[in-house]
Amino acid sequence: MHIDEFRGAFRIRWRGYDRQEVDAELAGLRQEVEVLRVDRDAALATADDLTHELEDARSELAEYRVLHAGYSKDNAVSGCIRYLMHVARQKADAFESDARERSEQMLRQAEEVARRQAVLLDETEQETQRRLAEAEQRAREVVAAAVAQANALSASQVALSANPVEPWSPGLPGPRITSGPLPVVHPEAEPRGQ
């Protein structure tokens, strides 16, 4: 719409056109412009798609013409066979590139798994070293406690040997042994003739 089409379309008020009518008309025009812009963008996208398809078709036609160049209609079968071999070669190339891509992806996945396993192995080795250190420390503590107990027992044995026990007489009860080595009974302390 051109601006000349609006003259006389709005009611004239004291100081110009009616503002509400002008604002309503401008809002409607803005909506129409937006719809036209969306339609234009869609048409451009469709034109781009059709251009790509046309280029692909031209490329395929050019390949076909190259394959059939120099062949007459009498020899159409060999041209068809050459074209089919060409298409088969293209498909084989596509399969090969697809297989190569999949193998690279599988290699990346295998490398990722190997990296994770290496991290787990390192963590396991660190945990094993920590537990071995704890076990070694605990073993030292147990050995130190056993040595201390053995030293205490040998000290008590030395103290007992420094203070000999009076010989046992048959009428008295024997000493009560609670722990430690058994007392040595000397043969001369045993009563004779009984």
C-alpha positions, 0 to 999 in steps of 0.5 A: 500500500502506498501512502497516497491510498490513506488520504481521506481514509481517516477521520479528520479531528481538530488537530489532524487525523484520529490517532486511534484509527492511525495506530490501529492501521499501523498495527495491521500493517506491521502484522502484514509486513511480518507475515510477508517477511516470514513468507519471504524467508521460507521462499528463500530457504526453498529456493536454496534447497531447490538450487542444491538439488539442481546442482546435484542433478546437474553433477549427476548428469555430467557424470553420466555424460562423461561415462557415455561420451563417445558411445553410440546408441548401438552400444547403450548396454556397455554405457549402462554397465559403466554407469552402474559400475560408477554408481557401485564405486560411489556406494562402495566409497560411501560404505568405506568412509562410513566404516572408517568413521565408525572404526574411528569412533570405536577407537575413541571409545576404546581409548576412553575406556582404557583411560578410565581403567587406568584411572581406576587401576591407579586409584586401586594401587593407591588404596592398596598402598594405603592399606598396606601401610596401615597393616604394616603400622598395625603389625609394628604395634602388635609386635611392639606390644608383644615385645613389651609383654615378653620383656615384662614376663622376662623381667618378672622371671628374673625377679622370681629367680632372684628371690627363690621360693621356699621349697615345697613341703608335702603338707602345704598346698603348692603355689598357685600358678596363674600365668607364666612358665611352670615352677621348677621343682628340684629333686632334693626338695621332694620328700623321700620315702613316701 
